[in-house]
């Protein structure tokens, strides 16, 4: 006998990013699922830089939430307060689910992440940024982490004659728990592409012009080095979206704003509230890790709902990264492999397809 939807336990997922939409999809058949997100579409941010240089990718990376769930519902809304079991939305609606999943992710500068909830408006803004980039001769990227490196590679792959400068206060590229061999290989490829590095000195100030728009840029480092450009992009500054948390949920945040969770991704002090992805302190901020947490949490909640099986603990992922430099370049550090992987592997796994098919796989429900 099939259990009716009325008697199913309710699950509210706040945020439809890489972790949140997986939880919602994977529980759609056993729970009364509500996915809350202010945007019309999930955006496959892994390919955002590719869409900037090749706008024809836009239709592949915006996936309507209306095509995600068969039984559950997508609420185009935003949480303004959550204190445990009760969630208040911007519309004034309140939700009191049996299980609450916090998956609101991080804010990050456009166009690596979109800050416009309307799909067509967001696409138009990317196209405008593309035209501004296309018309520029000199491009300044501030931030030499994975985002800055990938964008530098994308620009040079599709606009090889542009002068690209990558600036960072750090003495080397790619901060984090990665081997120096990887940095050295990426720097070798950046040099071969003609990308200029300005490292080891802070900027006196950020450019006055808005990023991703055509405008003259002239700035200097504290060491006195001057840089000029026709457009600049901000490639740093992730901020967890946890400002809506109230009461004991707010107290569960650490000094950086990330939510403390246990090995089952349960928020400290709460039995039925979970946090996954970039707002959680479970692991580093990576789309793949958010997806893995979403899958594990969905399996654990299915176990709790059906009474079948045992809950599994989340284990921090080993050091892993793939940094494509355009479709054919890049390098990475993969678990279980000695040393680093080079352009061929980076291209095969990520660079050519930007994992688009894998991301699209769950958005198969009939809908708009």
C-alpha positions in Angstrom: 0.0 0.0 0.0 1.4 3.4 -1.0 1.5 6.0 1.8 -0.5 9.1 0.9 1.2 12.4 0.5 -0.8 13.8 3.5 0.8 11.4 5.9 4.3 11.9 4.6 6.8 13.7 6.9 7.5 17.2 5.7 11.0 18.3 4.6 11.8 22.0 3.9 15.0 22.7 2.0 16.2 26.3 2.1 18.3 26.9 -0.9 18.5 25.0 -4.2 22.2 24.9 -4.9 24.4 21.9 -5.4 23.5 20.3 -2.1 19.9 21.6 -1.6 18.4 20.5 -4.9 19.9 17.0 -4.5 18.2 16.6 -1.1 14.9 17.8 -2.5 15.0 15.5 -5.5 16.2 12.4 -3.7 13.5 12.7 -1.1 10.7 13.6 -3.5 9.2 10.1 -3.5 9.1 9.5 0.3 8.5 13.0 1.8 6.4 16.1 1.4 9.2 18.2 0.1 9.2 22.0 -0.2 12.2 23.6 -1.9 12.6 27.3 -1.2 14.8 29.5 -3.3 14.4 33.1 -4.6 15.7 32.3 -8.0 13.7 30.8 -10.9 16.5 28.4 -11.8 19.4 26.5 -10.4 22.6 27.9 -11.9 25.4 25.5 -12.7 28.1 27.9 -11.4 30.9 25.6 -12.3 30.4 26.7 -15.9 29.7 30.4 -15.2 33.1 31.5 -16.5 32.6 29.5 -19.7 29.2 31.1 -20.3 30.9 34.5 -19.9 33.3 33.9 -22.7 30.8 31.8 -24.8 27.2 33.0 -24.0 25.7 30.1 -25.9 26.4 28.0 -22.8 23.8 30.1 -20.9 20.9 27.9 -21.8 22.8 24.8 -20.5 23.6 26.2 -17.1 20.2 27.7 -16.1 18.0 24.8 -15.0 14.4 25.7 -14.0 13.4 24.5 -10.5 9.9 23.8 -12.0 11.5 20.7 -13.6 13.1 19.3 -10.5 10.2 17.8 -8.4 7.3 15.5 -9.3 5.5 15.3 -6.0 6.9 18.2 -4.0 6.8 21.9 -4.5 9.1 24.7 -5.4 8.5 27.9 -3.6 10.0 31.0 -5.2 10.6 32.7 -1.9 13.3 33.5 0.5 13.8 32.7 4.2 14.0 35.8 6.4 14.0 34.1 9.8 14.6 30.5 10.9 14.8 29.6 14.6 14.7 25.9 14.5 11.5 24.3 13.4 9.7 27.5 12.3 10.7 29.3 9.1 9.3 32.7 8.0 9.5 33.6 4.3 9.8 37.0 2.7 6.2 36.6 1.5 5.0 36.3 5.1 4.3 32.6 4.8 5.5 30.4 7.6 6.6 26.7 7.5 7.0 24.2 10.3 8.5 21.1 8.8 9.4 17.8 10.4 12.9 18.2 9.0 14.6 21.4 8.0 17.6 21.5 5.7 19.7 24.7 5.6 21.4 24.9 2.2 21.5 28.6 1.3 25.1 28.6 0.2 27.4 31.6 -0.2 27.2 34.9 -2.0 30.1 35.4 -4.5 30.8 38.2 -7.0 29.0 38.1 -10.3 29.3 36.4 -12.7 30.9 33.4 -10.9 27.6 33.4 -9.1 24.4 35.2 -10.2 22.8 37.8 -7.9 19.7 38.3 -10.1 16.8 35.9 -9.4 15.0 36.3 -12.7 16.5 33.9 -15.3 16.2 36.1 -18.4 17.5 39.1 -16.6 20.5 37.2 -15.3 21.3 35.8 -18.7 21.1 39.3 -20.2 23.5 40.6 -17.6 26.0 37.9 -18.5 25.7 38.8 -22.2 26.3 42.4 -21.3 29.4 41.4 -19.4 30.5 39.3 -22.3 30.2 42.3 -24.7 32.2 44.5 -22.2 34.9 41.8 -22.0 35.0 41.3 -25.8 35.6 45.0 -26.4 38.4 45.2 -23.8 42.1 45.0 -24.7 43.4 44.8 -21.1 41.7 42.7 -18.4 42.4 42.8 -14.6 41.5 39.9 -12.4 41.8 40.4 -8.7 42.1 37.1 -6.7 44.4 34.3 -7.7 42.4 31.4 -6.2 40.6 28.8 -8.3 38.1 31.4 -9.7 40.7 33.8 -10.8 42.9 31.1 -12.4 39.9 29.6 -14.2 38.7 33.0 -15.5 42.2 33.9 -16.7 42.4 30.6 -18.6 39.0 31.0 -20.1 39.7 34.5 -21.4 43.0 33.5 -22.9 41.5 30.4 -24.6 38.8 32.4 -26.3 40.4 35.8 -26.6 44.2 35.0 -26.9 45.2 38.5 -27.9 43.9 40.2 -24.7 46.3 41.2 -22.1 45.3 39.6 -18.8 46.7 40.5 -15.4 46.0 38.4 -12.3 46.7 40.2 -9.0 46.7 38.9 -5.4 48.2 40.0 -2.2 49.4 36.5 -1.5 52.9 35.5 -2.5 51.7 32.6 -4.7 48.6 31.4 -6.5 46.0 29.0 -5.3 45.8 29.2 -1.5 44.8 26.1 0.4 46.0 22.6 1.2 47.5 21.9 -2.2 50.9 20.7 -3.2 53.5 23.2 -4.5 53.9 21.0 -7.5 50.4 21.9 -8.6 51.0 25.7 -8.2 54.2 25.4 -10.2 52.5 23.6 -13.0 49.6 26.1 -13.2 52.1 29.0 -13.1 54.0 27.3 -16.0 50.8 27.2 -18.0 49.8 30.7 -17.1 53.1 32.0 -18.3 52.8 30.1 -21.5 49.4 31.7 -22.1 51.0 35.1 -21.5 49.1 35.9 -18.3 50.8 38.5 -16.2 51.0 37.8 -12.4 51.1 40.5 -9.8 51.5 38.8 -6.5 52.8 39.5 -3.0 51.5 43.1 -2.4 48.1 44.4 -1.4 46.2 46.8 -3.5 46.0 50.3 -2.2 42.3 50.1 -3.1 39.9 48.3 -5.4 39.0 49.9 -8.7 36.3 52.5 -8.5 34.5 51.2 -11.5 31.9 48.4 -11.0 33.4 44.9 -11.9 32.4 43.2 -15.1 31.6 46.5 -16.9 33.6 48.4 -19.5 35.4 51.3 -17.7 39.0 52.5 -17.4 40.8 51.0 -14.4 44.0 52.4 -12.9 45.2 51.1 -9.5 48.4 50.4 -7.7 49.8 48.0 -5.1 51.3 49.1 -1.8 54.6 48.2 -3.4 54.0 50.9 -6.0 53.3 48.7 -9.0 50.7 50.3 -11.3 48.1 48.4 -13.3 45.7 49.6 -15.9 42.8 47.8 -17.6 39.6 48.3 -19.6 37.6 45.9 -17.4 38.1 44.1 -14.1 36.6 41.1 -12.4 36.4 40.4 -8.6 37.5 36.8 -8.1 37.4 36.6 -4.3 35.0 37.2 -1.4 32.7 34.3 -0.6 30.2 35.1 2.2 27.9 32.5 3.8 24.2 33.3 3.6 23.3 32.7 7.2 21.9 36.1 8.2 18.4 34.8 8.4 19.2 32.4 11.3 17.7 33.3 14.7 17.9 32.1 18.2 19.8 28.9 18.9 20.4 28.5 15.1 22.2 31.8 15.0 24.3 30.7 18.0 25.4 27.6 16.1 27.4 29.8 13.7 31.2 30.1 14.1 33.1 33.3 14.0 33.1 33.3 10.2 29.4 32.8 9.9 29.5 29.1 9.0 27.1 26.7 10.8 28.6 24.0 13.1 27.3 20.5 12.4 28.0 17.0 13.7 29.1 14.0 11.7 25.5 13.5 10.4 25.4 17.1 9.2 23.0 17.9 12.1 23.1 21.5 13.4 24.5 21.6 16.9 21.7 21.5 19.5 19.0 20.5 17.0 17.7 17.0 16.3 15.9 17.7 13.0 17.8 20.7 11.5 20.7 20.1 9.2 23.1 22.3 7.3 25.0 21.3 4.1 27.2 22.8 1.5 28.9 26.1 1.7 27.2 27.4 4.8 28.3 24.3 6.8 31.6 23.8 8.5 31.5 20.1 7.4 34.1 20.6 4.7 35.7 23.1 2.3 33.5 25.2 0.0 33.3 23.2 -3.2 30.3 22.3 -5.4 31.3 18.6 -5.4 31.5 18.5 -1.6 28.0 20.2 -1.3 26.6 17.6 -3.7 28.2 14.7 -1.7 26.7 16.1 1.5 23.3 16.4 -0.1 23.4 12.8 -1.2 24.4 11.5 2.2 21.8 13.6 4.0 19.1 12.5 1.6 20.0 8.9 2.3 20.0 9.5 6.1 16.6 11.2 6.0 15.2 8.4 3.9 16.5 6.0 6.5 14.8 8.1 9.3 11.5 8.2 7.3 11.3 4.6 6.2 13.0 3.0 9.2 15.2 1.0 6.9 19.0 1.0 7.1 21.4 3.0 9.2 22.5 6.6 9.1 26.0 7.2 7.7 28.5 9.7 8.9 30.0 12.3 6.6 33.7 12.2 6.3 35.7 15.1 5.2 36.9 14.7 1.6 40.5 14.3 0.8 42.4 17.1 -0.9 41.0 17.4 -4.4 40.9 20.1 -7.0 40.8 20.5 -10.8 41.6 23.9 -12.2 40.9 24.0 -16.0 42.6 26.8 -17.9 40.2 26.9 -20.8 38.9 23.7 -22.5 42.3 22.2 -23.1 44.5 23.4 -20.3 44.8 23.2 -16.5 46.0 20.8 -13.8 44.7 19.2 -10.6 45.3 17.2 -7.5 43.2 14.0 -7.2 42.9 11.6 -4.3 44.6 8.2 -4.8 47.0 9.5 -7.4 50.7 10.3 -6.8 51.6 13.8 -8.0 49.4 16.0 -10.0 47.3 15.5 -13.2 48.0 17.7 -16.2 46.0 19.4 -19.0 44.8 16.2 -20.6 43.1 14.9 -17.5 41.8 18.3 -16.4 40.3 18.8 -19.9 38.8 15.3 -20.0 37.2 15.4 -16.6 36.1 19.1 -16.5 37.5 21.5 -19.0 35.7 20.5 -22.1 32.2 19.8 -20.7 32.4 21.8 -17.4 30.3 18.9 -15.9 27.1 20.2 -17.5 25.5 16.8 -18.2 26.1 15.6 -14.7 24.4 18.8 -13.3 21.4 18.5 -15.7 20.6 14.9 -14.8 18.3 15.6 -11.9 16.2 18.2 -13.7 14.1 15.7 -15.6 10.6 16.3 -14.2 7.9 17.5 -16.7 7.4 21.2 -16.2 7.9 24.6 -17.6 
